[in-house]
């Protein structure tokens, strides 16, 4: 039910505007804090999770290749010593 009282309508408009302003200030404060954190941590040697996972996968593949080559070398050495 809407009120016909202009004073109440004006109060509701002010309250809505204040709520919107507070929400905007909260967003800006959060973004500012994130930016400050990025600046503070920018000098440190951190990597993103994506970079870490990529390097981890590369290391796993290299380990598998090294194991395969080691087995192949052992096989070839066994053949040479058997002759």
Beta strands, then each sheet from edge to edge (+ up, - down):
end
